[in-house]
Amino acid sequence: MDTRLPPADLPASLFHENPDAIAFYDRDGMFVSCNDAALKLSGCSREQFEGTRYTDRMLVPEHPRIEDAFQSALEGGTDRFESSIRQNSGVIVPVVVYVFPARADGSITGVFVQARDMAALRSAELYHPDGIAALNRDGTISRVNPALESATGRFGDQLIGRAWTDVLAPECRRAAEEGVRNAHRGEAVELEAYLLDRAGNRIEVVINLVPLRAGERIEGAYAIARDVSAQRAAEHAMALQGERIRQLYLAAAARGQSLDEQIENTLALGCRLFDFDYGYVTRFKDSAVVIQSAAGEGAGVRAGMLFPKRNALSRLVEGERQSVFIPDLDEPPWNTDPARYSAPWRSYYAAKLVVNGNDYGALVFAGRLPHHGGLEQLDRDLLEMMALFVSAAIERSERAERIEQLAFYDALTGLPNRALFADRMDQALTAAKRYNRGFAVMYSDLDAFKEINDRYGHPAGDLLLRSVAERLMAICRASDTIARFGGDEFVVLQPVVNGAADAADLAGKIVEGMQRPFTINGNTCVAHTSIGIALFPKDGVTAEDLMEHADRALYRAKRAGRNRWQFFAESDIAR
C-alpha cells in the first residue's frame, strides 16, 4: 500500500497539510498509512513504519490506555488523552492523542490516531507575545499561556474552568460567543474586543479564534488576543497629527493672506495646540534680535522691539542647533541665563528659521507656567513643521519683493521705473477727474552729466545718479512719485496741486537743492538740473499728452540757459 495516500474518507488537506501527526491503522491495529508530520514526530521513515502496530511507539505503561481508546474507536467512539511516545532516537515526547474511527461506505474500516507535540505546543505558547487561551467546546478555558496571565493579572488556576467570556468587557461577550460558534463550524474568526484585568481595567485587543481540530472533529478553539492599545494610541495620535497639520496648512498657507496674517495665524495656532501663552517670530540682526511678529497679551513683547542678542533666548538656535525646549526657566542652568531676568515666562520653545539658506531668526512659543509634561515627539515634529512654514512664507515674501523690485523699480537708484510711474500717473488721473483737482508732471535731466561720466568714469556716474535720487527724495514729499526713466532722466509726479504756484514751488526747491555740489569718490561734482512742467488739466488730460508737454518744456528750459525750470507753453508745440 502507498502509505503517502490518506484513507478514502479523510480529505487530503486534513491528512497532508495537518501539522499534527496522523496515522491510519486497520481493524487489527496494523499500520496502513501516515502523513509527513507523523514521520517527523516519530523520527522514522515510511519503511520503518511498515508492519508496526498502533502501540509500538507508545510507552509500555500507556498501552492499556491506547488499547481502550482503539477499541472504543472500532465501536464508533472517539477519545482524547495525554500520553508520551518514544522517537526513533529514543527521545520521549509528550503528546496529546486523539483516536477516532475511519469509515468507508458506512462501515468502520480502521482507526485514526492523531498526535500533537505538547512540548512544542507548550513552548510556542510559553514564549508567544500574545495572550493565548485553549477553549473547550463549551467555551470554558482549558489552558492559558503566561502572556495572558500577565495581561489579565490572573494566574492560570484562576482562569482554567471559567467561561472565557468572563475576561472580556460585557459589551464584547455576545460577539465573542458568536465567534466561538463560528470557530466550531471550522471558520477562523477575528474580532475586536476589550480584555478585563483583575482590577477591571480595559485592554484593547484583537482576538483571533482558530478551530482546535482532532482529525475531522473540532474539539474547541484557540483564542489568541493581541494587545493593540499602543497601536490604537499611535493611530489616534497620527490622526490627531493629520488634523493639526491640516489646521497648519489653513493657517500658514491660506491663499490671499498677507505674510503678516499667515504668521499671526500660525502663532495663534501654536499657542492653542501646545498650551503656550505667547508666540512670536524673531529676526537676527547683527548683535541684536528684532521682534518681527508677536501674538499673546501680557508678555510685553511687540513687533518692532529690539533686544541685545545676549539677552534673547532665541540666540540659542543660531549655528548648529535647530531647536531648544526649556520646560522651566527657573531650573538650572536657565535660571542664571542673562535672558531670564527680563523674560516674563517660565517655559520656552524656539525653532530656527532658515530663509534663503541663512539663519534668519526663530519661531518662539513661551508660557507663563512650566511645561513639566514636556513635548511629545509628534508635538516637536509639528512645531518644526511650523518653523518650515514660516520660513517658506518669509522666503516667498522676500522673493515676491525682489520680483516686484525688478519689475517696477530702477535697479541702480531704487526709484520707481517707467512701468510703476505709468501706474501712478493713471491713479493720479483717476483721482483728479473724480475730485476735480489738478496735478503736475515734471520732466528733468542733469545739465552736465556727460562731462562727469567722461571725466570720472561710468562707475562714478552711477554713484552720482544714486546721490541725485537720494537728494530728490529728501526734497519731495512722501506723496510725490520720483521715477528714473534711464540715463540722467528723472520724472516727478506731484499728485495734488492747487495751481501753478504749487508746482513752481517744488520745481524751485529741486533746482535750488541741486546747487550744492556732490562728493563722489573724493571728487567734488556739480550736477545742476533743468525741469519742464506740465499741469493737468491745463496742459493735457491724458498721460501721453502730459508727458510729451513736460518733455517739450524741459527742452525750452535747456535752451534758455539750463539750471532752471519752465512751464509748458503752446508755443513749445511749434518747435
C-alpha positions in Angstrom: 0.0 0.0 0.0 1.2 3.5 -0.8 1.5 5.0 2.7 1.6 8.5 1.4 -2.1 8.4 0.5 -4.8 9.2 3.0 -7.7 6.8 3.6 -10.6 7.5 1.3 -12.8 9.1 4.0 -10.2 11.6 5.1 -9.7 14.7 2.9 -6.2 15.1 1.6 -5.9 18.6 3.0 -6.6 17.3 6.5 -4.1 14.5 6.1 -1.1 16.0 4.3 -1.4 19.6 5.4 -2.3 18.9 9.0 0.6 20.0 11.3 -0.4 17.1 13.7 0.9 13.6 13.2 -1.8 11.3 11.8 -1.6 7.6 11.2 -4.2 5.2 10.0 -4.4 1.6 11.3 -6.7 -1.2 10.1 -9.1 -3.0 12.4 -6.4 -5.3 13.6 -4.3 -2.4 14.7 -1.7 -2.7 11.9 -0.2 0.4 10.2 -1.7 1.4 6.8 -0.6 5.0 6.1 0.6 8.2 7.7 1.3 11.8 6.8 4.7 13.6 6.8 4.1 15.2 10.2 3.9 11.6 11.7 7.3 10.8 10.2 8.8 14.0 11.6 7.4 13.5 15.1 8.5 9.9 15.3 11.8 10.3 13.6 11.1 7.2 11.4 11.0 6.6 7.7 7.9 5.2 6.0 9.7 1.8 5.6 10.2 1.7 9.4 6.5 2.2 10.0 5.6 -0.8 7.8 4.5 -3.8 9.8 4.1 -1.9 13.1 1.2 -1.8 15.4 -0.5 1.3 17.0 1.0 0.5 20.4 4.6 0.2 19.1 5.5 3.9 19.6 3.8 4.2 22.9 5.5 3.7 26.2 4.5 0.3 27.8 2.7 1.8 30.8 0.5 3.7 28.3 -0.6 0.6 26.3 -3.8 -0.1 28.2 -5.0 3.5 27.7 -4.4 3.4 23.9 -5.9 -0.1 23.6 -9.1 1.1 25.4 -9.2 4.1 23.0 -8.6 1.9 20.0 -11.4 -0.5 20.9 -13.8 2.5 21.5 -13.0 3.9 18.1 -13.7 0.5 16.5 -17.2 0.8 18.1 -17.7 4.3 16.7 -16.4 6.3 19.7 -13.7 9.0 20.0 -11.2 9.6 22.7 -8.6 12.1 23.8 -5.9 11.8 26.3 -2.3 12.9 27.1 0.5 10.4 26.7 4.1 10.1 25.6 5.8 8.4 22.6 9.3 7.3 22.0 11.0 8.7 19.0 13.3 6.6 16.8 16.3 8.2 18.6 14.9 7.2 22.0 13.8 10.7 23.0 10.5 10.7 24.9 8.0 13.3 23.6 4.8 14.3 25.5 1.8 14.3 23.2 -2.0 14.7 23.3 -3.6 11.8 21.4 -6.9 11.8 19.6 -8.4 8.5 18.5 -11.4 8.3 16.2 -12.9 5.8 13.7 -12.2 5.7 10.0 -15.3 5.0 7.9 -15.8 3.9 4.3 -19.2 3.2 2.8 -20.8 3.4 6.2 -18.5 0.8 7.8 -15.6 1.3 10.2 -12.6 0.2 8.3 -9.9 1.2 10.9 -8.8 3.8 13.3 -7.1 7.2 13.0 -4.5 8.1 15.7 -3.6 11.8 15.8 -0.8 13.0 18.0 0.1 16.6 18.8 3.6 17.5 20.2 2.7 19.1 23.5 6.2 20.1 24.2 6.4 22.2 21.0 2.9 23.5 21.5 3.6 24.5 25.1 6.9 26.0 24.2 5.3 28.1 21.4 2.5 29.2 23.8 5.1 29.9 26.6 7.1 32.4 24.6 4.3 33.7 22.4 3.9 37.5 23.0 0.1 37.3 22.6 -2.3 36.0 25.2 -3.5 32.5 24.3 -6.3 30.5 25.8 -7.3 27.0 24.7 -11.1 26.7 24.8 -13.3 23.6 25.3 -16.3 23.2 23.2 -18.5 24.6 25.9 -16.4 27.8 25.9 -14.6 27.2 29.1 -10.8 27.8 29.3 -8.7 24.6 29.4 -5.2 26.2 29.2 -3.6 29.7 29.2 -0.1 30.9 28.4 2.0 33.3 30.6 1.2 36.3 28.3 -2.5 36.0 29.0 -1.8 35.6 32.7 0.3 38.8 32.6 -2.2 40.8 30.7 -5.1 39.9 33.0 -3.2 39.8 36.2 -4.7 36.4 36.9 -2.9 33.0 37.3 -3.9 30.0 35.2 -5.7 28.3 38.1 -7.9 31.4 38.4 -8.8 31.2 34.7 -9.0 27.5 33.8 -12.5 26.2 34.0 -14.1 29.6 33.7 -16.1 30.8 30.7 -13.6 32.6 28.5 -16.1 35.5 28.0 -15.6 36.3 31.7 -12.3 38.0 30.9 -14.0 40.2 28.3 -15.9 43.5 28.7 -19.6 42.9 28.9 -20.5 44.6 25.6 -18.0 42.3 23.8 -19.3 39.0 25.1 -22.1 38.4 22.6 -19.8 38.9 19.6 -17.2 36.6 21.3 -19.8 33.8 21.8 -20.8 34.1 18.2 -17.2 34.0 17.1 -16.7 30.7 19.1 -19.7 29.2 17.4 -18.3 30.1 14.0 -14.9 28.6 15.0 -16.7 25.3 15.9 -18.1 25.3 12.4 -14.5 25.4 11.1 -14.2 29.1 10.4 -11.3 31.3 11.5 -12.7 34.5 13.2 -11.2 37.9 14.0 -12.9 40.3 16.3 -12.1 43.5 18.3 -12.7 43.4 22.0 -11.6 44.6 25.4 -9.9 42.3 27.9 -10.5 43.0 31.6 -7.7 42.7 34.0 -8.2 41.8 37.7 -8.7 45.5 38.5 -11.4 45.9 35.8 -9.2 47.9 33.5 -9.8 47.6 29.8 -7.2 46.4 27.4 -7.9 46.9 23.7 -7.2 43.6 21.8 -7.8 41.9 18.5 -8.8 38.3 19.1 -8.3 35.5 16.5 -10.4 32.4 17.1 -9.0 29.3 15.5 -10.6 25.9 15.4 -8.9 23.3 17.5 -9.2 20.1 15.4 -8.8 16.5 16.2 -8.9 14.9 12.8 -12.3 15.7 11.4 -13.7 16.6 14.8 -13.4 20.1 16.2 -12.7 19.8 19.9 -12.7 23.5 20.7 -10.9 26.7 19.7 -7.8 28.7 20.4 -8.4 32.4 21.4 -5.3 34.5 20.6 -5.5 38.0 22.0 -3.1 40.6 20.6 -2.9 43.9 22.7 -3.4 46.7 20.2 -3.6 49.5 22.8 -0.3 51.0 21.8 -1.2 50.6 18.1 -4.6 52.3 18.5 -3.0 55.1 20.6 -0.5 55.6 17.8 -3.2 55.5 15.2 -5.2 58.1 17.2 -2.1 60.2 17.6 -1.4 60.1 13.9 -5.0 61.0 13.1 -4.7 63.9 15.5 -1.4 64.9 13.9 -3.1 64.8 10.5 -5.8 67.2 11.7 -3.3 69.5 13.3 -1.3 69.6 10.0 -4.5 70.4 8.1 -5.1 73.3 10.5 -1.5 74.4 10.0 -2.0 74.4 6.2 -5.1 76.5 6.7 -3.4 79.0 9.0 0.1 79.3 7.4 -0.6 78.7 3.7 -4.0 80.4 3.2 -4.4 82.0 -0.2 -5.0 85.7 -0.4 -3.5 86.4 3.0 -0.5 88.6 3.6 2.7 87.4 5.2 1.8 89.1 8.5 -1.6 87.4 8.5 -0.1 84.0 7.8 2.5 84.3 10.6 -0.1 85.7 13.1 -2.4 82.8 12.3 0.5 80.3 12.8 1.5 81.9 16.1 -2.1 81.8 17.4 -2.5 78.1 16.3 0.8 77.1 18.0 -0.3 78.8 21.3 -3.6 76.9 21.2 -2.3 73.5 20.2 0.7 73.4 22.6 -0.7 75.3 25.6 1.6 78.3 25.3 0.6 81.9 26.1 2.8 83.8 23.7 4.2 83.3 20.3 6.5 85.5 18.2 9.0 85.5 15.3 12.4 86.9 15.9 15.0 88.1 13.3 18.7 88.1 13.9 20.3 91.4 13.0 24.0 91.8 13.8 24.3 91.8 17.6 20.5 92.3 18.2 17.3 90.3 17.9 14.3 92.1 16.4 10.7 91.0 17.1 9.1 90.7 13.7 5.6 89.4 14.8 4.0 88.7 18.1 0.9 87.0 19.5 -0.5 86.8 23.0 -1.2 89.5 25.6 0.7 90.4 28.7 4.2 89.4 27.6 5.3 93.0 26.9 6.8 91.8 23.6 5.6 93.7 20.5 6.5 93.7 16.8 9.4 96.1 16.2 11.0 95.7 19.6 14.8 95.1 19.6 16.9 93.3 22.2 20.6 92.7 22.6 21.3 89.2 21.4 22.9 88.1 24.6 19.6 88.8 26.4 17.5 86.8 23.9 17.0 83.1 24.3 16.4 82.7 20.6 20.2 83.2 20.2 20.4 79.5 21.2 19.3 78.3 17.8 22.0 80.2 15.8 24.6 77.9 14.4 24.3 74.1 14.6 21.3 73.9 17.0 17.9 73.6 15.3 15.6 73.9 18.3 15.6 74.4 22.0 12.9 73.5 24.6 13.1 74.7 28.2 10.4 73.2 30.4 11.2 75.5 33.4 13.4 78.6 33.2 13.6 78.7 37.0 15.7 75.5 36.9 19.5 75.5 36.4 21.2 76.4 34.2 18.5 78.6 32.8 17.8 80.5 36.0 21.1 82.3 35.7 20.9 83.0 31.9 21.1 86.7 31.1 17.8 86.4 29.3 16.0 85.1 32.4 15.9 88.4 34.2 13.8 90.1 31.5 11.7 87.2 30.4 8.1 87.2 31.9 7.6 83.4 31.2 8.6 80.1 32.7 8.5 77.7 29.7 10.1 78.3 26.3 10.4 76.7 22.9 12.3 78.1 19.9 12.9 76.6 16.4 15.3 78.0 13.9 14.0 79.9 10.8 16.2 79.4 7.7 15.5 81.8 4.8 17.4 81.5 1.5 19.9 79.2 3.2 20.8 81.6 6.0 19.9 81.7 9.7 17.0 84.2 9.7 15.7 84.1 13.3 13.4 81.9 15.4 9.8 80.8 15.8 9.2 81.1 19.5 6.5 80.0 21.9 6.5 80.7 25.6 4.2 80.1 28.6 3.6 81.7 32.0 3.7 78.3 33.7 6.3 75.5 33.5 5.9 72.7 30.9 6.9 69.9 33.1 4.9 67.4 31.0 7.4 68.1 28.2 6.6 67.9 24.5 5.9 64.7 22.7 7.9 63.9 19.6 4.8 64.5 17.4 4.5 67.9 19.0 8.1 68.7 18.3 7.7 67.5 14.7 4.7 69.8 14.2 6.5 72.7 15.8 9.4 72.2 13.5 7.0 72.0 10.6 5.5 75.3 11.7 9.0 76.8 11.6 9.4 75.4 8.0 6.1 77.0 7.0 7.0 80.4 8.5 10.5 80.2 6.8 8.8 79.4 3.5 6.3 82.2 3.9 9.1 84.7 4.6 11.1 83.4 1.7 8.1 83.7 -0.7 7.5 87.3 0.5 11.1 88.3 0.0 11.2 86.6 -3.4 8.0 88.5 -4.3 9.5 91.7 -3.2 12.6 91.1 -5.3 10.5 90.3 -8.3 8.5 93.4 -7.7 11.7 95.4 -7.3 13.0 94.1 -10.6 9.7 94.7 -12.4 8.8 98.1 -11.0 11.9 99.8 -9.7 15.1 101.0 -11.2 18.0 98.7 -10.3 20.5 101.5 -9.9 18.7 104.0 -7.8 15.8 102.0 -6.3 13.3 104.6 -7.6 10.2 103.6 -9.5 10.7 102.8 -13.2 8.6 103.7 -16.2 6.1 100.9 -15.6 5.4 101.9 -12.0 5.3 105.6 -12.9 2.7 104.9 -15.6 0.5 103.2 -12.9 0.9 106.1 -10.5 0.0 108.5 -13.4 -3.2 106.5 -14.1 -4.1 106.7 -10.4 -3.5 110.5 -10.4 -5.6 111.0 -13.5 -8.5 109.0 -12.0 -8.4 110.9 -8.7 -8.0 114.3 -10.4 -11.1 113.7 -12.5 -13.1 112.3 -9.6 -12.3 115.1 -7.2 -11.9 117.9 -9.9 -8.4 118.8 -8.9 -5.1 119.3 -10.6 -1.7 117.7 -10.5 1.8 118.3 -12.1 4.3 116.3 -14.1 7.9 117.4 -14.0 10.5 116.1 -16.5 14.1 116.7 -15.7 17.7 115.7 -16.5 21.1 116.7 -15.4 22.8 119.5 -17.2 26.4 118.3 -17.4 26.1 114.5 -16.7 28.0 113.5 -19.9 31.0 115.6 -18.8 31.0 114.0 -15.4 30.9 110.5 -16.9 33.7 111.3 -19.4 35.9 112.9 -16.7 35.4 110.4 -13.8 34.1 107.3 -15.5 30.8 105.4 -15.5 31.1 103.9 -12.0 31.4 107.5 -10.6 28.5 108.5 -12.8 26.4 105.7 -11.3 27.3 106.9 -7.8 26.2 110.4 -8.8 22.9 109.2 -10.0 22.2 107.4 -6.7 23.1 110.6 -4.8 20.8 112.6 -7.0 18.0 110.2 -6.3 18.6 110.4 -2.6 18.5 114.2 -2.8 15.3 114.3 -4.8 13.7 112.0 -2.2 14.8 114.3 0.6 13.3 117.4 -1.2 10.0 115.9 -2.4 7.1 114.8 -0.2 6.2 111.2 0.6 3.1 111.5 -1.6 5.2 112.5 -4.6 6.4 109.9 -7.0 10.0 110.2 -8.3 11.0 107.9 -11.1 14.1 107.3 -13.2 13.5 106.8 -16.9 17.1 105.8 -17.7 20.3 107.7 -18.1 20.1 111.0 -16.3 16.4 111.5 -16.8 14.1 111.8 -13.7 10.4 112.4 -13.6 8.4 113.8 -10.7 4.6 113.3 -10.2 3.1 115.9 -7.9 -0.4 114.2 -7.3 -2.2 117.3 -5.9 -1.6 120.9 -6.9 -3.9 123.9 -6.2 -2.4 125.9 -9.0 0.8 126.6 -10.9 2.4 128.1 -7.8 2.5 124.8 -6.0 4.3 123.2 -8.9 6.7 126.2 -9.3 7.5 126.0 -5.6 8.5 122.3 -5.8 10.5 122.8 -9.0 12.3 125.8 -7.4 13.3 123.6 -4.4 14.6 120.9 -6.7 16.7 123.4 -8.8 18.0 125.0 -5.6 18.8 121.7 -4.0 20.9 120.7 -6.9 23.1 123.8 -6.5 25.0 122.1 -3.6 27.9 120.0 -5.0 28.1 116.2 -4.6 31.2 114.4 -3.4 31.9 111.3 -5.4 34.9 109.1 -4.6 36.6 112.1 -3.0 35.9 114.4 -6.0 33.5 117.3 -6.0 30.9 117.3 -8.7 28.3 119.9 -9.7 25.1 118.4 -11.2 22.6 121.1 -11.9 19.2 120.2 -13.4 16.7 121.6 -15.9 13.0 120.9 -15.4 9.9 121.0 -17.7 6.4 121.1 -16.1 3.0 120.2 -17.4 -0.2 120.7 -15.5 -3.4 118.8 -15.5 -5.9 119.7 -17.0 -4.5 122.9 -18.4 -1.7 121.2 -20.4 -3.3 117.9 -21.2 -5.9 115.4 -20.0 -4.1 112.2 -20.9 -0.8 110.7 -19.6 0.7 110.8 -23.1 0.0 114.5 -23.6 1.2 115.5 -20.2 4.5 113.6 -20.6 5.1 115.0 -24.1 4.4 118.5 -23.0 6.6 118.3 -19.9 9.4 117.0 -22.1 8.9 120.0 -24.5 9.1 122.4 -21.6 12.3 120.7 -20.5 14.0 121.4 -23.8 12.9 125.1 -23.6 14.5 125.3 -20.1 17.7 124.0 -21.6 17.6 126.4 -24.5 17.0 129.2 -22.0 20.3 128.5 -20.3 19.8 125.4 -18.2 19.7 125.1 -14.4 16.1 126.3 -14.3 12.5 125.2 -14.7 9.8 126.1 -17.3 6.1 125.5 -17.6 4.8 124.1 -20.9 3.6 126.8 -23.3 1.6 126.4 -26.5 4.5 127.8 -28.4 6.5 124.7 -27.5 4.4 122.6 -29.9 5.5 124.7 -32.9 9.2 124.0 -32.2 
